[in-house]
Amino acid sequence: MKLEKGQIVEIKIEKIVYGGEGLGYYNGEFAMFVPMSVPGDILKVEIISLKKSYGRALIKEIITPGAERIKDLNHVTFEDFQGCDFGMLDYTAQLKYKKEMVEDVIRRIGKNSEVLIEDTLESPIEKNYRNKVIEPFSFNGQEIITGFFKRKSHDVFQVEDNMLNSVLGNKIITELKNVLNKNKVTVYDEKKHSGILRHVMVRTNSFNEAMLVLIINDTKVSEKIKSILKEVMDKFKEITSTYISLNDRKTNVALGHKNLLIFGEKTIKEDIDNIHFNISPTSFFQINLDQTKRLYSLAISMFENIENKKIVDAYAGTGTIGMILSKKAKKVYSIEIVESAVKDGIQTAKENNIENVQFICGDVNKELGKLIKAEKVDSIILDPPRKGIDEESLINISKVGIEEIVYISCNPSTFARDIEILEREGYKLVRVKPVDMFPQTSHIEVVGRLVKK
Ligand SMILES: C[S@@+](CC[C@H](N)C(=O)[O-])C[C@H]1O[C@@H](n2cnc3c(N)ncnc32)[C@H](O)[C@@H]1O
């Protein structure tokens, strides 16, 4: 039978593939990818796209739920789960599939058939774990809303109580929307490049404090916007810092080029391992604090005999890992490209009397080479962004003969690609452990240890 777009067919889901979608075979042979589905699900699905050898379809009806589907069958779609693409799986199954996805890329892209993939380290908190959220504004014809972009679109769907965001963050966003609606502020329209409100960002910390950043399409801050922020601040003693970010560019990047402190402190603080960190609006900081503590201690435990070692913390952010490492290591060099993050790091080191961490602001690819010529380095920890590390840097690391590497990644497929290069250049991957930093989503963090062969 010839399939067509819009057609409704019945399908049984066989497995979850890398990226988080379910896969089943129509008539036992034609591959159909179904987001938000669970192995064992028997479903009625609507075909939304067709290629020669596979198609994609959305769930219309759950005929029989798979055993690992959560009990509440009223929630079905991406929007029902507030954009959480693993929300339909019970938590143990989420951990199992994350391990399988890491295994898949290590074998297929990393071309490593030997290393044991350890069980996924579960997160102590499964919901409301995010200490930072950025939501786009939209106007639904009646009122200003915030939420998430629908899949593969720039239409926003309203989320009242974001299940991943901290409870305080949700309350602040709700109140901000009330005040903005009262004052009838315009919402940014990306097609016309007009309107004011673009995004809201809220960072919260374990001391129940918050930083509120309103991102607007403007070149200056009006008194009206300032008074709106003041009204929100007056309602929440928890807000210790308020910024306006000016973003008048045609871009998908949320934060603007100018971040102006309007009220309160320049940074928000967070504590890990009794070190007080300072975080600016633009600085990277892990979003699931309790699990971050476990991630860092796992990564640090992968080094052998830390004492007396000189270690590079590459892609350092605000220097979190480096400063924790510095309690044991002889010396740490933290390399980071974003200036504000380096400034935050230097301030943190000063405030915590940490003297054996040296910050280097620049590109790892350039700075690592210079550092290695000047100093003997024993080990390196790599924690790059999603795109991973360029081949030249990996080859440079391999050439200078660093004995051990710990690699943290938020993207298993670039991790696997980089591992393949490092193994080719003389390293052996000896440990791989997935870590669940992002429950309810298919995102995976992974930590690996490599040693010189
Ligand atoms: C995944 S974050 C890790 C931060 C930190 N290790 C932590 O756990 O908080 C990656 C960091 O790499 C930085 N970065 C990206 N490209 C870089 C480059 N070429 N050289 C140095 N740092 C870079 C980003 O600004 C970001 O702070």
The ligand as an SDF file (V2000), in Angstrom:
LIG
                    3D

 27 29  0  0  0  0  0  0  0  0999 V2000
   30.0090   23.1400   28.6620 C   0  0  0  0  0  0  0  0  0  0  0  0
   30.6720   24.6640   29.2190 S   0  0  0  0  0  0  0  0  0  0  0  0
   31.6580   24.0800   30.5430 C   0  0  0  0  0  0  0  0  0  0  0  0
   31.9770   25.0510   31.6460 C   0  0  0  0  0  0  0  0  0  0  0  0
   32.5440   24.5300   32.9380 C   0  0  0  0  0  0  0  0  0  0  0  0
   33.5040   23.4720   32.7670 N   0  0  0  0  0  0  0  0  0  0  0  0
   31.4680   24.1510   33.9190 C   0  0  0  0  0  0  0  0  0  0  0  0
   31.2830   22.9690   34.2200 O   0  0  0  0  0  0  0  0  0  0  0  0
   30.7680   25.0460   34.4090 O   0  0  0  0  0  0  0  0  0  0  0  0
   31.7830   25.0490   27.9340 C   0  0  0  0  0  0  0  0  0  0  0  0
   32.5480   26.3350   28.1080 C   0  0  0  0  0  0  0  0  0  0  0  0
   33.4970   26.4380   27.0340 O   0  0  0  0  0  0  0  0  0  0  0  0
   33.6210   27.7900   26.6430 C   0  0  0  0  0  0  0  0  0  0  0  0
   34.2390   27.7700   25.2910 N   0  0  0  0  0  0  0  0  0  0  0  0
   33.6270   27.5150   24.1110 C   0  0  0  0  0  0  0  0  0  0  0  0
   34.5300   27.4900   23.1110 N   0  0  0  0  0  0  0  0  0  0  0  0
   35.7420   27.7330   23.6580 C   0  0  0  0  0  0  0  0  0  0  0  0
   37.0650   27.8170   23.1510 C   0  0  0  0  0  0  0  0  0  0  0  0
   37.3160   27.6450   21.8440 N   0  0  0  0  0  0  0  0  0  0  0  0
   38.0740   28.0550   23.9910 N   0  0  0  0  0  0  0  0  0  0  0  0
   37.8180   28.2350   25.3340 C   0  0  0  0  0  0  0  0  0  0  0  0
   36.5880   28.1600   25.8890 N   0  0  0  0  0  0  0  0  0  0  0  0
   35.5600   27.9100   25.0690 C   0  0  0  0  0  0  0  0  0  0  0  0
   32.2050   28.3160   26.7580 C   0  0  0  0  0  0  0  0  0  0  0  0
   32.1960   29.7180   26.8860 O   0  0  0  0  0  0  0  0  0  0  0  0
   31.7140   27.6010   28.0310 C   0  0  0  0  0  0  0  0  0  0  0  0
   31.9580   28.3880   29.1810 O   0  0  0  0  0  0  0  0  0  0  0  0
  1  2  1  0
  2  3  1  0
  2 10  1  0
  3  4  1  0
  4  5  1  0
  5  6  1  0
  5  7  1  0
  7  8  2  0
  7  9  1  0
 10 11  1  0
 11 12  1  0
 11 26  1  0
 12 13  1  0
 13 14  1  0
 13 24  1  0
 14 15  1  0
 14 23  1  0
 15 16  2  0
 16 17  1  0
 17 18  1  0
 17 23  2  0
 18 19  1  0
 18 20  2  0
 20 21  1  0
 21 22  2  0
 22 23  1  0
 24 25  1  0
 24 26  1  0
 26 27  1  0
M  CHG  2   2   1   9  -1
M  END
$$$$
